Protein backbone atom coordinates (compact mmCIF):
# COMPACT_ATOMS: atom_id res chain seq x y z
CA UNK A 1 0.00 0.00 0.00
CA UNK A 2 1.37 3.38 -0.98
CA UNK A 3 1.33 6.34 1.36
CA UNK A 4 -0.56 9.39 0.26
CA UNK A 5 1.48 12.57 -0.28
CA UNK A 6 0.03 13.98 2.96
CA UNK A 7 1.26 10.96 4.94
CA UNK A 8 4.74 11.39 3.45
CA UNK A 9 4.94 14.91 4.93
CA UNK A 10 4.78 13.63 8.54
CA UNK A 11 7.65 11.98 10.43
CA UNK A 12 6.70 8.31 11.05
CA UNK A 13 8.43 8.33 14.47
CA UNK A 14 7.55 11.71 15.99
CA UNK A 15 4.51 12.86 13.99
CA UNK A 16 6.23 16.20 13.33
CA UNK A 17 5.71 18.05 10.05
CA UNK A 18 8.55 17.40 7.58
CA UNK A 19 10.12 20.07 5.39
CA UNK A 20 10.52 19.39 1.67
CA UNK A 21 14.17 19.97 0.76
CA UNK A 22 14.23 18.77 -2.82
CA UNK A 23 13.37 15.95 -5.13
CA UNK A 24 15.09 13.02 -6.74
CA UNK A 25 14.26 12.38 -10.41
CA UNK A 26 14.86 8.99 -12.02
CA UNK A 27 14.58 8.71 -15.80
CA UNK A 28 13.80 5.50 -17.68
CA UNK A 29 13.31 4.89 -21.38
CA UNK A 30 9.81 3.55 -22.00
CA UNK A 31 7.68 2.45 -24.95
CA UNK A 32 4.11 2.87 -26.00
CA UNK A 33 2.89 1.62 -29.38
CA UNK A 34 4.41 3.83 -32.05
CA UNK A 35 6.86 5.78 -29.89
CA UNK A 36 9.59 5.75 -27.28
CA UNK A 37 9.73 8.32 -24.49
CA UNK A 38 11.50 9.18 -21.25
CA UNK A 39 9.49 8.30 -18.14
CA UNK A 40 10.34 10.39 -15.09
CA UNK A 41 9.79 9.13 -11.55
CA UNK A 42 9.86 12.04 -9.08
CA UNK A 43 10.41 11.30 -5.39
CA UNK A 44 10.29 14.19 -2.93
CA UNK A 45 12.98 14.41 -0.24
CA UNK A 46 12.02 15.60 3.26
CA UNK A 47 14.25 16.67 6.15
CA UNK A 48 13.67 14.75 9.38
CA UNK A 49 13.35 16.80 12.59
CA UNK A 50 16.46 17.75 14.63
CA UNK A 51 18.81 16.94 11.73
CA UNK A 52 18.09 13.21 11.99
CA UNK A 53 18.53 12.71 8.25
CA UNK A 54 16.57 12.76 5.02
CA UNK A 55 13.46 10.75 4.15
CA UNK A 56 13.09 9.70 0.50
CA UNK A 57 10.47 7.17 -0.60
CA UNK A 58 11.82 4.06 -2.37
CA UNK A 59 11.62 3.62 -6.12
CA UNK A 60 8.75 1.48 -7.41
CA UNK A 61 9.59 -2.20 -7.90
CA UNK A 62 11.34 -2.91 -11.20
CA UNK A 63 11.94 -5.99 -13.31
CA UNK A 64 15.69 -5.29 -13.29
CA UNK A 65 17.07 -3.23 -10.41
CA UNK A 66 19.18 -0.19 -11.39
CA UNK A 67 18.20 -0.62 -15.06
CA UNK A 68 17.44 2.54 -17.06
CA UNK A 69 14.94 0.69 -19.24
CA UNK A 70 11.28 0.54 -18.21
CA UNK A 71 9.42 -2.78 -18.35
CA UNK A 72 7.49 -1.55 -21.40
CA UNK A 73 10.75 -0.98 -23.30
CA UNK A 74 12.14 -4.41 -22.32
CA UNK A 75 8.91 -6.14 -23.34
CA UNK A 76 8.96 -4.41 -26.73
CA UNK A 77 12.63 -5.28 -27.23
CA UNK A 78 12.08 -8.95 -26.39
CA UNK A 79 8.99 -9.21 -28.57
CA UNK A 80 10.80 -7.65 -31.57
CA UNK A 81 13.83 -10.10 -31.05
CA UNK A 82 11.41 -13.07 -31.05
CA UNK A 83 9.25 -11.99 -33.98
CA UNK A 84 12.16 -10.98 -36.20
CA UNK A 85 13.89 -14.37 -35.76
CA UNK A 86 11.45 -16.14 -38.06
CA UNK A 87 11.28 -19.15 -35.72
CA UNK A 88 9.45 -19.37 -32.45
CA UNK A 89 9.62 -22.65 -30.54
CA UNK A 90 7.38 -23.69 -27.67
CA UNK A 91 7.31 -26.69 -25.35
CA UNK A 92 4.03 -28.56 -25.85
CA UNK A 93 4.78 -31.34 -23.36
CA UNK A 94 1.59 -32.46 -21.62
CA UNK A 95 1.53 -31.99 -17.85
CA UNK A 96 -1.08 -32.74 -15.19
CA UNK A 97 -2.61 -29.56 -13.77
CA UNK A 98 -4.78 -29.34 -10.69
CA UNK A 99 -8.12 -27.65 -11.33
CA UNK A 100 -8.67 -25.04 -8.58
CA UNK A 101 -11.53 -25.94 -6.26
CA UNK A 102 -12.33 -29.27 -7.93
CA UNK A 103 -9.51 -31.46 -6.63
CA UNK A 104 -9.13 -33.05 -10.08
CA UNK A 105 -6.32 -33.02 -12.61
CA UNK A 106 -6.59 -32.12 -16.25
CA UNK A 107 -4.04 -32.13 -19.07
CA UNK A 108 -2.28 -28.82 -19.67
CA UNK A 109 0.56 -27.77 -21.95
Secondary structure by P-SEA (a helix, b strand, c coil): ccccccccccccccccbbbbcbbbbbbbbbccccbbbbbbbbbbbbbcccccbbbbbbccccccccccccaaaaaaaaaaaaaaccbbbbbcbbbbbbcccccbbbbcc
